[in-house]
Amino acid sequence: MFLKVVFVVCMIGAWHNCNAQGLSATNYATETERSPENQVFQFAQSGTCTAWPDGSKTNATLYLWIPEKCKQLRGLVIMCTNVPEHMLVGHPAIRQACVANNLGIIWSTPSFMNFRKSVDKDNKTLNMALEYKTAIDFLQQMLDGLAAKSGYQEISTIPWLPIGESGHLLMVDALLEQSPQRCIAGVYLKNNHLPPHNRTVPVLTIFGSAQEWGQDKTDIRSNWNNIDGAYNYATGQRKLYPNWPFSYVIDGTSGHFDCSEKITRFVAGYINLIAKKRIAPDGTLANLALGEGFVANLPVPGHENSSIKPFNLADTSSLKAPWYINRDMALSAQKIASINWHSSTQLPVFLDDSGKIADHSFNGISRIKPILSDTDGITFKVRGVMTDVIPSDFLNAGQKLSKTAFKPAIEWVSGQFKPLGNGRFRIMLDRSWPNTANYVGLRLPGTDSVRAIFQPAGLTLTKNESGFPQKITFQPIPDVNAHVKRITLHATSDAGLKVEYYVESGPAIVQENNLVFTQIPPKAKYPVAVTVVAWQWGRSATPKVKMAQLVKQTFYITAN
């Protein structure tokens, strides 16, 4: 608990400095401290869509967080269930940026997108564009429900700031292409992805050049710095569309999965700046004054020692350079890319339960299945080491790698578990169960001559489906008035195992067996529903016990 409190205070304190300077790329906390525990979302709205072009039916739930003192929302940051989004939706820097601008956060899990990928009339060509309107209509349907439920009627009409990674880059595409008039900006994370057609809405693309998917089929020592194609494509689009406010970051220390603290804080700074520039006092979206911004090439190979210049359409020599809202933002982007792009490569690897290097059969990364503790049935350990040579299932296997004196730090990346420290983790279900994938990561800092690196692994947490059945009895929770600070939860398992809890939605968090209420936003419509879920994972060791069926209790907070 002490570490958790220090982390939040440090992040919020750093954000105040960030406000003064625009944004900051400095690390203020270690990634090993990050956890999905007790992310508050006060409201939820579920929906079903049957209008997809392929005839499918999908279910989705939007979870809404409103800054606790917000009297009028001015926009919504929108994310869906994926990998870094699980961390980003609750990260203190992201939330402080939203507090500063009266932005709510929407987290869709399951997603409102349909990834069956509709096809053109030839029944062969994949075409997500066919689903844009349906996706937006489905999103709007649930936003209207949240507007009525929460008391913040403006949710139906205020602008959006979509952020996506991996498959949900396509969600950002959908919102920018289908409803550009309603988008504050779009943020694309970790792939070198730009909108298919739109070249008017402001965009931030953050590209992780050390892509891990398929890394076993490439030379891991050099593929990470082979960025000419990606950089030339991005800057070429800037040259073709010089009035497009396109901002660009290249992170050479990670790839597809990782949003480090410096990257997360850059995103938070961008949210803060773009909201201030784009959302007018009357709530409409203002055009950016590009002349108030700056252009700067990033110090990647071929562009070293690039200067930061005020934007000027007449300066044709700089039109290809990415555009930034202010000089500090441009400087931060340059600092992130200011690494030795000719560094040698080190590689951390995961160990399996036998102590051997885990294979990389999951599209170039490992997938590990931890052994749960016999004591509580939900604690486990993940191990990582440095390797001296390229692994046996990689291209150029057996060839020598560099090695530093650092030990890999083991991190929670996403999913239904939380870090305990020193590579130990504990299963912890939350509202995204079972829709969010489980990932862990190994992080190694670099030196002047050896590159920093991050390696992810999929984590298989197998439900206990054999053994003795168990049943949870969860006592109903009576309604409470808004003056109540906390209540005690009462649930038991007939197998005698400890029952755990999480808040699915509502202004509350769980502390041990207590439900602690958080501040209710001032315009909230009473009564406010709170849904708490009781769960018990079961036991894989003898005597085996099956996972219990989750039990929910919903009660209401009344005004008096």
Secondary structure, DSSP 4 states (H G I P E B T S, - for coil): -HHHHHHHHHHHHHHHHHHHHS------S-GGG---TT--B-EEEEEEE---TT---EEEEEEEE--TT-SS--EEEEEESSSHHHHHTT-HHHHHHHHHHTEEEEEESS-SS-TT--B-TTS-SB-GGGGHHHHHHHHHHHHHHHHHHHS-GGGGTS-EEEEEEGGGHHHHHHHHHH-GGGBS-EEEEES----SS--SS-EEEEEESS--TTGGGS-TTTGGG--HHHHHHHHHHHHH-TTS-EEEEEETT--SS---HHHHHHHHHHHHHHHHHHB-TTSPBPPP-GGGSEEE---STT-TTPPEEE--TT-GGGTTSPEESSHHHHHHHHHHH-S-TT-B---EEEB-TTSSBPP-TBTTBEEE-PPPPTTTSSEEE--EEE-SB--TTSTTTT-B----S--PEEEEEESSEEEEETTEEEE---TTTTTSPPEEEEEE---SSB--EEEEEEE------SSB---EEE-----EETT--EEE--EEETT-PPPEEEEEEBSEEEETTEEEEPPPPTTPPSSEEEEEEEE---BSSSSPBPPPPPEEEEEEEE--
